[in-house]
Amino acid sequence: MGYRAMRALAGFVMRGRREALLVAVVASVVPMFFWVGSAAVGLLTLRRGALEGGFVALWALLPCLVLAHFGDVVPAVALFGIWVVTLVLRETRSWTLTLLAVSALGLLFGAGLLGFGGEYLEAVRKIAEGFVAEVAKQSSDPAVAAGLNAPDTVQIASIFGFMLGLTLVGCTVLARWWQAALYNPGGFREEFHAIRFGSVPGLVLLGAGASLYVQGPSMQGWSLIVLLPLLVAGVGLVHALVANRRVGGMLGLFYAALLLLPLAKYVVVGLASADAVADFRRLLRLAGPPAGKD
């Protein structure tokens, strides 16, 4: 969808409760588009509060529970999660607290799957095991085939937790961008560029993530959930630096590196951790966000 189409969709959602329900319910059950319904709930929660957002989320949740019965639990969890996360953002106006809430929900979701979704995780593990075995069979390089290992249930649970975290970040960003596009054009850009953790929480997150990472492959996915707030803060910093230097073409290469190079995520996390201590925006005299309005 282009800018005009996305803005028009946001305007339709904010036209009234009936329109919001239509978008949230329909999008939440359409494969691969549940995030649109979650973002609509997020927009309502940001603009009109917990009760209005919760009402629409509750009705959209009903068909999602049917999907959950057949094994697709993410749309239902995302609806509840986006309501919580955008409520935190609305009440605190703090992206750092919002991102911490995202990380906490990702950890809780992964832990919940380990505690109560053993059969589901085992089924997913068997599918992954069969896929890896087929890839190894088709590989012409014995060394590559020998190095392929199917994830265990602990890793799979962490993957689901991280996927939920990314989904909540994306839906919250979209909901806040919608809000700014309708009521404060350009405000979200400056707000996103200003995301930064303080030195203490930044270093605590880095230390917690590193301590999980060094425990081996089974825990490395969990470390990514813990480090997700710093990853988002690092992406915001990169956007701020690129905007300041007016080299927007670099963002394409940046996102390609994030997608294709696993190490790139940790480089961005390290950049955000260093920013938590040094405050690069102050050192480089980058403009801070304007007061704006919501």
C-alpha positions in Angstrom: 0.0 0.0 0.0 1.2 3.5 -0.8 1.2 6.5 1.5 -2.2 7.8 0.4 -3.9 4.4 0.6 -2.5 3.8 4.1 -3.6 7.2 5.3 -7.0 6.7 3.8 -7.3 3.4 5.7 -6.4 5.1 8.9 -9.0 7.7 8.3 -11.6 5.0 7.6 -10.7 3.3 10.9 -11.1 6.6 12.8 -14.5 7.4 11.2 -16.4 5.4 13.7 -16.6 2.2 15.8 -18.4 0.2 13.0 -15.6 1.0 10.5 -12.9 0.2 13.0 -14.6 -3.2 13.8 -14.9 -4.0 10.1 -11.1 -3.4 9.4 -10.0 -5.1 12.6 -12.2 -8.2 12.3 -11.7 -8.7 8.5 -7.9 -8.0 8.5 -7.3 -10.2 11.6 -8.6 -13.3 9.8 -7.1 -12.8 6.4 -3.8 -14.7 6.1 -0.8 -12.5 6.2 -2.8 -9.4 6.9 -3.6 -9.8 10.6 -1.1 -7.0 11.4 -3.4 -4.5 9.7 -6.2 -5.4 12.2 -3.7 -5.2 15.1 -2.5 -1.8 13.9 -6.1 -0.6 13.7 -6.6 -1.6 17.3 -3.4 0.2 18.2 -4.5 3.4 16.5 -7.8 3.4 18.4 -6.0 2.7 21.7 -3.5 5.5 21.1 -6.2 8.1 20.1 -9.3 7.1 22.1 -8.0 5.1 25.0 -8.1 1.7 26.5 -11.9 1.2 26.5 -12.4 1.9 22.8 -9.3 0.0 21.7 -10.2 -2.9 24.0 -13.8 -3.1 22.7 -12.7 -3.4 19.1 -9.9 -5.8 20.1 -12.3 -8.1 22.0 -14.6 -8.5 19.0 -11.7 -9.0 16.6 -10.3 -11.6 19.0 -13.3 -13.9 18.6 -12.5 -15.1 15.0 -8.8 -15.2 15.9 -9.6 -17.7 18.6 -11.0 -20.0 15.9 -7.7 -19.6 14.1 -5.8 -20.4 17.3 -7.9 -23.6 17.7 -6.4 -24.7 14.3 -2.8 -23.8 15.3 -2.4 -20.2 14.3 -2.1 -18.4 17.7 -0.1 -15.3 16.6 -3.1 -13.2 15.4 -4.9 -13.6 18.7 -1.8 -12.9 20.8 -0.9 -10.0 18.6 -4.3 -8.3 19.2 -4.0 -8.5 22.9 -0.3 -7.5 22.8 -0.9 -4.4 20.6 -3.6 -3.2 23.0 -1.2 -3.5 25.9 1.8 -2.0 24.2 -0.1 1.0 22.7 -1.8 1.6 26.0 1.7 1.8 27.6 2.8 4.3 24.9 -0.4 6.4 25.3 -0.1 6.6 29.1 3.7 7.0 29.4 4.6 8.7 26.1 7.8 6.8 26.4 9.1 4.6 23.6 11.7 3.0 25.9 9.0 1.8 28.3 6.9 0.7 25.3 9.8 -1.4 23.9 10.5 -2.9 27.2 6.8 -4.0 27.3 7.2 -5.5 23.9 10.2 -7.5 25.1 8.4 -8.7 28.2 5.4 -9.9 26.1 7.7 -11.7 23.7 9.4 -13.5 26.6 6.1 -14.3 28.3 4.7 -15.7 25.0 7.7 -17.9 24.5 7.7 -19.1 28.1 3.9 -19.8 27.9 4.5 -22.0 24.8 7.1 -23.9 26.7 4.9 -24.3 29.7 1.5 -25.0 28.0 2.2 -25.7 24.3 4.5 -28.7 24.4 2.5 -30.7 21.9 2.3 -27.7 19.5 6.1 -27.1 19.8 6.8 -30.7 19.2 4.7 -30.8 16.1 6.5 -27.7 14.8 9.9 -29.3 15.7 9.0 -32.4 13.6 8.1 -30.3 10.6 11.4 -28.4 11.0 13.3 -31.6 11.4 11.8 -33.0 8.2 12.5 -29.8 6.3 16.2 -29.8 7.5 16.6 -33.4 6.6 15.2 -32.8 3.1 17.6 -29.8 2.6 20.6 -31.9 3.8 19.6 -34.6 1.4 19.5 -32.2 -1.5 22.7 -30.5 -0.6 25.8 -31.4 -2.7 28.2 -30.3 0.0 28.6 -32.9 2.8 30.1 -30.3 5.1 27.0 -28.1 4.7 24.7 -31.0 5.2 26.5 -32.1 8.4 26.2 -28.6 9.8 22.4 -28.4 9.4 20.6 -29.0 12.7 16.8 -28.8 13.4 15.9 -26.4 16.2 14.8 -27.9 19.5 11.5 -26.9 21.2 13.3 -24.2 23.4 14.6 -22.6 20.2 11.3 -22.8 18.5 9.5 -21.1 21.5 12.1 -18.3 21.4 11.5 -17.9 17.6 7.8 -17.5 18.2 8.5 -15.0 21.0 10.8 -13.0 18.8 8.3 -13.0 15.9 5.6 -11.7 18.3 8.0 -9.0 19.4 8.8 -7.9 15.9 5.1 -8.0 15.0 4.2 -5.7 18.0 7.0 -3.3 17.1 5.8 -3.1 13.5 2.1 -2.7 14.4 2.9 0.0 17.0 5.1 1.9 14.6 2.3 1.7 12.0 -0.3 2.8 14.5 1.8 5.7 15.7 2.6 6.7 12.1 -1.1 6.6 11.2 -1.9 8.8 14.2 0.8 11.3 13.2 -0.3 11.3 9.5 -3.9 12.1 10.6 -3.3 14.6 13.4 0.3 15.6 13.5 2.0 15.2 10.0 5.7 14.6 10.3 5.6 14.1 14.1 6.3 10.4 14.1 9.6 10.8 12.1 11.1 13.0 14.7 9.8 10.9 17.5 11.3 7.7 16.0 14.6 9.4 15.5 14.8 10.3 19.1 14.4 6.8 20.6 17.2 6.3 23.0 17.8 4.3 26.2 19.5 5.7 29.2 22.9 4.3 30.2 21.6 2.1 33.0 18.7 0.4 31.2 20.8 0.2 28.0 23.7 -1.6 29.7 21.4 -3.8 31.7 19.6 -5.0 28.5 23.0 -5.5 26.8 24.3 -7.5 29.8 21.2 -9.7 30.0 21.2 -10.4 26.3 24.9 -11.2 26.3 24.5 -13.6 29.3 21.8 -15.5 27.4 23.7 -15.6 24.1 26.8 -17.2 25.6 24.7 -20.1 27.0 24.5 -21.7 23.6 22.3 -22.0 20.5 19.2 -22.9 22.5 19.3 -19.5 24.3 20.4 -17.3 21.5 16.9 -16.7 20.3 15.9 -15.6 23.8 18.8 -13.1 23.8 17.3 -11.5 20.7 14.0 -11.0 22.5 15.8 -9.2 25.3 17.9 -7.2 22.9 15.0 -6.2 20.7 14.4 -2.8 22.4 18.1 -1.9 21.7 17.7 -3.1 18.2 14.8 -0.8 17.6 16.6 2.1 19.3 19.6 1.4 17.0 17.4 1.5 13.9 16.0 4.8 15.1 19.5 6.2 15.6 20.6 5.1 12.1 17.5 6.8 10.6 18.4 10.0 12.5 22.0 9.9 11.3 21.0 9.2 7.7 18.4 12.0 7.8 21.0 14.4 9.2 23.5 13.6 6.5 20.8 13.5 3.8 21.9 10.1 2.4 18.5 8.4 2.3 19.7 5.8 -0.2 21.8 4.2 2.5 18.7 2.9 4.3 18.1 0.3 1.6 21.5 -1.1 2.1 21.1 -0.9 5.9 17.9 -3.0 5.9 19.3 -5.4 3.4 22.2 -6.0 5.8 19.8 -6.5 8.7 17.8 -9.1 6.8 20.7 -11.0 5.2 23.6 -10.7 7.8 22.9 -12.1 11.3 25.8 -10.2 12.7 24.3 -6.9 11.5 21.7 -7.1 14.2 24.3 -7.3 16.9 26.2 -4.4 15.4 23.1 -2.2 15.6 22.5 -3.4 19.2 26.1 -2.4 20.0 25.5 1.0 18.4 22.4 1.6 20.5 24.3 0.5 23.7 27.1 2.9 22.9 24.5 5.6 22.3 23.0 4.9 25.7 26.3 5.9 27.3 27.6 8.6 24.9 24.4 10.1 23.5 25.5 10.5 19.9 22.7 13.0 19.1 24.1 15.4 21.6 27.7 14.8 20.4 26.7 15.3 16.8 24.3 18.1 17.6 21.4 16.4 15.9 18.1 18.2 16.3 15.8 16.8 18.9 12.0 16.1 18.4 9.7 19.1 18.4 7.0 19.4 21.1 4.3 18.6 18.5 0.9 17.3 19.4 -0.9 14.0 19.5 
